[in-house]
Amino acid sequence: QVQLVESGGGLVQAGGSLTLSCAAPSLSVSAFSLYDVAWYRRAPGNARELVTSLSRDGLLRYGDSLRGRFSPSRNDLGKIHSLHMKSLKPEDTAVYYCNLRTSTGADEYWGQGTQVTVSS
């Protein structure tokens, strides 16, 4: 079982920035590089939604209306991927989950979730 370790959540004021990170210490560098990485979030009362994803080949996808404020990055040698968030709004308050998934979907792993709270 692959463990993903999230960090970087917390409380931030509206308009502020925050970076979340997701490490996969149990994976080898070569294995990590085979995965697509993604971030999802779930706000209270809402379904989980895609924030952004970054494939092993560099293909980027964004959730609705999030392009421009959220950007992913990955460091395959460090076996870590990150979510850079700026111009945060109170409606961005949610639990954020990192995700690793092979392109076929045969293997998929989730982080434990980290709370992001944006105050107005």
N, C-alpha and C positions, 0 to 999 in steps of 0.2 A: 504494500500500500504506500502510495506517495503522499507525503505530508507537505502541505503548503502553509507557510507561516506568514501571516499578514502583519503589517505594522504601519503606523503613521496616522491613524484616525484620531479624532478629537473634536474639540469645540473651536469654531472659528467665526468671526463676524462676517456679515454679508459684505461682499466685495473682496474678501480675502482669498488667500490661496492655500492649498494643502497638497501634499504628495503622499500617496499610499504606495507601499511596496509589498511585494509578494516573493518570498524566497522558497526555493525547492531544494533544500540541502541534501536530500537523500538521492537525488538524481545525479547522474554523471553529466558532464558538459555536453557530450554528444547526444545523450538522450533528451536533455532539456531542449536542445536546438530543433528537435523533431516536432515539438508541440506548437500549436497555435495558442496564444495567450489572450485572455479577455478579462474584463471587469463587468460585473453586474451589480445592480443595487435593488433593494427592496425597501420602500418607504412604508410606514404604518398604514395598513388598510389597502395597500396596493400589491399588485403582482410583481414578481421579479422582472426586471427589464435590463436589456443590454445597455451598457454605458459605451463601451468601445472594445474592439478586438483588433489584434495584430497577428497576422499569420506568420508562419515560419518563413514565408517568401516575401514578407513586407506589405501584404495587402491590409489596408486599414478599413474598418467599418465603425460607424458611430450610431448610437441610439438617436432617436428623434430629438432634434433641437439642441443637441449637445456638442455638435462640431464647433470648434472655435474656442470653447471654454475647457474642454477636456482633451487630453492627449496622452496616449500610451507610449511607453518605451520598453525596450527589452535589452538585457545584457546577458547574452548567452554564456559568456565565459564566467560571469558571476552567478549564473543560474537564478536570475532575479528579473522580475518585470515590475513596472511602476505605472501609476496613474497620476498625471499632473493635472491639477484642477485649479482654475483661476476664476475670478469674478463670481465667486460662489453666491448662491441665492438660498434663502430659507427653504425653498422647495427642493433643494438638493439634499436636504437632511434625509438620511437613510442608512441602512447597514449595507456596506459595500463588500462584495465577495470577489475574490480573484479565482480564476479558472484556467486550467490547462486542459487541452483537448487535442487529440490527434485529428487530422483532417477527415478521417473516416468515422470518427466518433467512437471508435472501439475502446479507447481509453480516455477517461475524463476524471479530473480531480478538482476539488473545491477547497478554498481556504475556509477558515473558521468564521470569517466575517469581522469587519471592524466598523464601529459606529462613527459616522460623520454627522455632526450637528452644526448647522449654520444659524446663528442668531441674527435677528433683524435689528 
